[in-house]
Amino acid sequence: MLDIGFLELMLIGVVALLVLGPERLPRAARTAGLWVGKIKRTISGMQREISAQLEAEELRQKLNEQQKKLDDSLTKAKRDMERITEAPARRAPSANAADGATNDAKADTQPDTAAKVAPETAAQAANASAHVDEALEQLRETPPETTSTPPSESSSHKESDPR
């Protein structure tokens, strides 16, 4: 920062002694020391606040990344559930069409098992899909909690400091 050596400090001290005199020099030195201390405390407080803000921002970014991953996985699960729901419905008409052309009598006598299983599977998949939708909606509605900066240690010292 400042490169002040011993000779420079001595020169400043001699000039201060000549300008202020021996009576006012101790009071001026004490005042200068208080100002330097206040400046140092202010700078260190700013550094703490900046580092706390940077940490909070990093946490927010991590939280947003985690929320995005969760949203993606829930959306993927929903798509999978929809595919499960649609799969029996797609298979049943194609199987009936192939069998219907060759075995009309067989199709009339045997119950359509795909038609029996499809409503149950569809109901379960729809129920699961509804739960996934509710979870996604809750995640989107609740904003991530921001962490407030913790009370600094210097605030307790300032309260007990008589200055």
LONU-826093 format. One record per atom (N, C-alpha, C): y, z, x. Coordinates in pm, whole numbers, padded with zeros to 5 digits, always signed. Atoms other than C-alpha are relative to their C-alpha. Example, Ala and Ser with C-alpha at 12.3 -4.5 7.8 and 13.67 -1.06 7.14 Angstrom:
% residues 2
-00119+00000+00089
-00450+00780+01230
+00120+00000+00090
-00119-00006-00082
-00106+00714+01367
+00109+00073-00077
% end
This chain:
% residues 163
-00116+00000+00085
+00000+00000+00000
+00124+00000+00090
-00113-00009-00092
+00290+00126+00210
-00052+00053+00133
+00045-00043-00132
+00234+00159+00580
+00114+00078+00065
-00105-00085-00056
+00458+00452+00671
-00064+00091+00104
+00053-00081-00108
+00391+00617+01003
+00080+00129+00019
-00064-00129-00027
+00498+00949+01154
+00148-00018+00035
-00140+00020-00040
+00818+00810+01309
+00088-00034-00121
-00078+00033+00119
+00933+00663+00978
+00025+00124-00085
-00017-00123+00077
+00870+00994+00800
+00102+00093+00065
-00097-00084-00070
+01066+01181+01066
+00142-00054-00015
-00131+00060+00017
+01354+00937+01038
+00053+00026-00141
-00041-00028+00138
+01361+00980+00658
+00039+00147-00012
-00031-00143+00005
+01355+01360+00701
+00133+00032+00065
-00128-00026-00069
+01645+01359+00951
+00116-00053-00084
-00107+00056+00083
+01855+01129+00728
+00020+00087-00124
-00011-00086+00119
+01777+01346+00422
+00068+00132+00037
-00063-00125-00042
+01875+01659+00617
+00149-00019+00021
-00142+00026-00023
+02205+01502+00722
+00075-00027-00131
-00069+00037+00124
+02286+01364+00377
+00005+00118-00098
+00007-00105+00101
+02172+01654+00157
+00042+00137+00052
-00032-00130-00056
+02221+01946+00387
-00118+00095-00015
+00113-00092+00000
+01995+02246+00449
-00018+00075-00133
+00014-00073+00125
+02067+02408+00109
-00069-00084-00109
+00055+00085+00106
+01979+02112-00115
-00128-00072+00040
+00120+00075-00044
+01697+01961+00093
-00130+00056-00058
+00125-00049+00059
+01417+02199-00025
-00013-00033-00150
+00003+00032+00142
+01512+02146-00391
-00026-00150-00021
+00021+00145+00010
+01526+01766-00341
-00144-00036+00036
+00139+00028-00038
+01187+01769-00165
-00095+00042-00112
+00084-00046+00110
+01035+01972-00449
+00010-00097-00118
-00019+00096+00108
+01183+01733-00709
-00072-00131+00031
+00068+00125-00040
+01056+01432-00515
-00152+00018-00010
+00143-00027+00010
+00711+01593-00494
-00049+00001-00145
+00035+00000+00142
+00708+01654-00870
-00005-00142-00057
-00002+00138+00047
+00805+01292-00937
-00120-00079+00052
+00116+00070-00057
+00535+01163-00703
-00127+00044-00071
+00118-00051+00072
+00279+01388-00874
-00010-00059-00141
+00001+00059+00134
+00383+01264-01220
-00041-00147+00004
+00033+00142-00013
+00361+00903-01104
-00150-00016+00027
+00143+00009-00030
+00013+00962-00958
-00084+00032-00123
+00075-00034+00121
-00108+01132-01278
+00008-00112-00104
-00016+00110+00094
+00033+00850-01489
-00087-00118+00039
+00080+00113-00048
-00135+00585-01275
-00149+00028-00019
+00142-00031+00017
-00469+00766-01277
-00039+00001-00148
+00026+00004+00145
-00444+00810-01657
-00013-00144-00050
+00008+00141+00038
-00378+00438-01696
-00131-00062+00048
+00127+00053-00052
-00676+00357-01475
-00117+00047-00085
+00107-00051+00086
-00900+00583-01686
-00002-00072-00134
-00007+00068+00129
-00777+00423-02008
-00048-00144+00010
+00043+00139-00018
-00829+00073-01873
-00151-00007+00017
+00146+00002-00019
-01181+00153-01757
-00073+00036-00129
+00061-00035+00129
-01260+00317-02093
+00006-00119-00096
-00012+00117+00086
-01132+00009-02276
-00098-00109+00043
+00095+00100-00050
-01340-00219-02053
-00142+00037-00039
+00134-00046+00040
-01651-00009-02121
-00021-00020-00149
+00011+00017+00145
-01580-00015-02494
-00017-00148-00035
+00014+00144+00026
-01540-00393-02486
-00139-00049+00038
+00136+00037-00040
-01868-00430-02297
-00100+00046-00106
+00089-00050+00105
-02039-00212-02558
+00010-00084-00127
-00017+00085+00118
-01889-00421-02839
-00071-00134+00018
+00067+00128-00026
-02015-00740-02674
-00151+00016-00008
+00143-00023+00008
-02362-00594-02632
-00045+00020-00143
+00032-00024+00139
-02361-00475-02991
+00002-00131-00080
-00006+00129+00069
-02253-00819-03115
-00118-00088+00038
+00118+00077-00042
-02529-00982-02907
-00126+00049-00068
+00117-00056+00065
-02788-00744-03048
-00001-00033-00149
-00009+00032+00141
-02663-00804-03401
-00032-00147-00023
+00031+00142+00013
-02681-01179-03347
-00150-00024+00016
+00143+00014-00018
-03037-01150-03217
-00075+00048-00124
+00063-00054+00120
-03130-00937-03517
+00018-00095-00118
-00023+00098+00106
-02969-01184-03756
-00090-00121+00017
+00086+00116-00026
-03157-01470-03588
-00145+00030-00033
+00140-00034+00026
-03489-01289-03607
-00025+00019-00150
+00016-00015+00145
-03434-01195-03973
+00006-00135-00070
-00007+00133+00059
-03335-01552-04056
-00130-00076+00025
+00128+00064-00034
-03647-01677-03878
-00111+00056-00089
+00101-00062+00086
-03860-01429-04072
+00014-00051-00143
-00022+00052+00135
-03700-01548-04395
-00053-00143-00010
+00050+00137+00002
-03774-01911-04306
-00152-00002+00000
+00146-00008-00002
-04133-01817-04226
-00054+00038-00138
+00044-00042+00133
-04166-01641-04561
+00015-00114-00100
-00019+00113+00090
-04024-01943-04740
-00106-00107+00025
+00106+00096-00033
-04271-02167-04554
-00133+00046-00058
+00125-00055+00056
-04555-01937-04660
-00002-00023-00150
-00009+00019+00144
-04435-01960-05018
-00020-00147-00036
+00007+00142+00030
-04404-02338-05008
-00134-00062+00040
+00124+00059-00052
-04733-02402-04821
-00108-00012-00108
+00103+00017+00104
-04978-02327-05111
+00043-00099-00107
-00048+00092+00102
-04759-02522-05351
-00015-00144+00048
+00015+00135-00055
-04769-02825-05120
-00147-00040+00007
+00142+00031-00015
-05144-02802-05061
-00067-00025-00134
+00067+00013+00130
-05241-02767-05427
+00018-00138-00062
-00012+00132+00059
-05091-03095-05555
-00072-00108+00081
+00066+00102-00082
-05223-03297-05261
-00151+00011-00012
+00144-00018+00016
-05573-03148-05297
-00043-00047-00138
+00034+00043+00135
-05571-03207-05672
+00008-00151-00014
-00012+00146+00010
-05456-03566-05629
-00117-00068+00067
+00114+00062-00070
-05731-03645-05377
-00129+00024-00079
+00121-00030+00076
-05999-03472-05583
+00005-00063-00138
-00013+00053+00135
-05864-03599-05912
-00040-00146-00009
+00034+00141+00003
-05918-03963-05823
-00150-00021+00005
+00144+00020-00016
-06284-03917-05731
-00085+00089-00087
+00083-00097+00074
-06405-03608-05917
+00075+00057-00119
-00072-00049+00118
-06231-03581-06254
-00082+00104-00075
+00085-00094+00072
-06526-03404-06411
-00010+00132+00074
+00011-00122-00081
-06554-03156-06124
+00129+00082-00009
-00128-00069+00009
-06183-03072-06142
+00017+00068-00134
-00014-00061+00133
-06209-03003-06515
-00087+00124-00015
+00090-00113+00017
-06502-02762-06479
+00032+00117+00092
-00031-00109-00095
-06387-02561-06172
+00143+00045-00018
-00138-00049+00010
-06082-02335-06202
+00074-00029+00130
-00082+00031-00118
-05801-02420-05965
+00033+00130+00072
-00021-00125-00074
-05817-02139-05708
+00137+00003+00064
-00134+00003-00060
-05496-02253-05542
+00105+00040-00102
-00096-00036+00104
-05316-02214-05873
-00003+00149-00027
+00008-00145+00021
-05445-01856-05906
+00062+00076+00116
-00049-00069-00120
-05361-01757-05549
+00148-00025+00020
-00140+00036-00025
-05028-01937-05538
+00099+00091-00070
-00099-00089+00061
-04849-01721-05798
+00006+00137+00066
+00000-00131-00066
-04958-01398-05628
+00069-00008+00135
-00060+00018-00132
-04866-01526-05283
+00150-00028-00014
-00141+00032+00021
-04541-01669-05415
+00079+00125-00039
-00069-00122+00041
-04452-01339-05580
+00019+00094+00118
-00010-00087-00118
-04527-01143-05262
+00101-00055+00099
-00093+00061-00094
-04337-01390-05047
+00143+00008-00052
-00134-00011+00058
-04043-01391-05287
+00053+00142+00013
-00039-00141-00014
-04040-01010-05281
+00040+00029+00144
-00031-00022-00141
-04050-01008-04901
+00128-00072+00039
-00121+00076-00029
-03783-01275-04885
+00123+00072-00055
-00111-00075+00057
-03563-01069-05116
+00035+00120+00087
-00026-00114-00089
-03604-00767-04887
+00070-00045+00128
-00064+00052-00121
-03512-00978-04585
+00145-00036-00030
-00137+00033+00039
-03206-01109-04772
+00087+00124-00012
-00075-00126+00014
-03099-00754-04857
+00034+00058+00137
-00024-00053-00134
-03138-00647-04494
+00108-00082+00071
-00103+00085-00061
-02933-00945-04375
+00136+00029-00059
-00127-00026+00065
-02663-00873-04629
+00057+00135+00044
-00048-00130-00046
-02643-00507-04526
+00052-00008+00143
-00046+00014-00138
-02612-00605-04161
+00134-00070+00006
-00127+00074-00001
-02332-00848-04238
+00113+00083-00057
-00104-00080+00064
-02145-00598-04456
+00046+00115+00087
-00038-00115-00081
-02150-00307-04210
+00053-00048+00133
-00056+00041-00128
-01912-00378-03923
-00049+00094+00109
+00042-00088-00109
-02010-00246-03580
+00102+00111+00020
-00088-00115-00021
-01871+00099-03517
+00063-00010+00137
-00068+00001-00128
-01610+00107-03247
+00005+00142+00052
-00002-00132-00061
-01627+00394-03008
+00141+00030+00045
-00132-00039-00045
-01305+00578-02957
-00012+00056+00140
+00002-00049-00136
-01209+00675-02609
-00014+00151-00002
+00016-00145-00002
-01325+01026-02525
+00125+00067+00051
-00118-00070-00049
-01058+01285-02468
-00010+00018+00150
+00002-00006-00146
-00961+01277-02106
+00004+00144+00047
+00003-00135-00057
-01008+01574-01882
+00141+00049+00029
-00134-00041-00036
-00643+01569-01785
+00078+00056-00119
-00072-00053+00116
-00534+01643-02144
-00019+00152-00009
+00020-00144+00004
-00690+01991-02122
+00078+00067+00112
-00076-00056-00111
-00521+02044-01787
+00149-00001-00034
-00142+00007+00035
-00186+01933-01927
+00038+00113-00093
-00031-00106+00094
-00207+02189-02206
+00013+00134+00071
-00004-00128-00068
-00271+02475-01965
+00104+00000+00113
-00097+00011-00109
-00017+02347-01706
+00135+00047-00053
-00127-00052+00051
+00309+02546-01751
+00116-00094+00026
-00112+00088-00033
+00523+02264-01608
+00031-00083-00114
% end
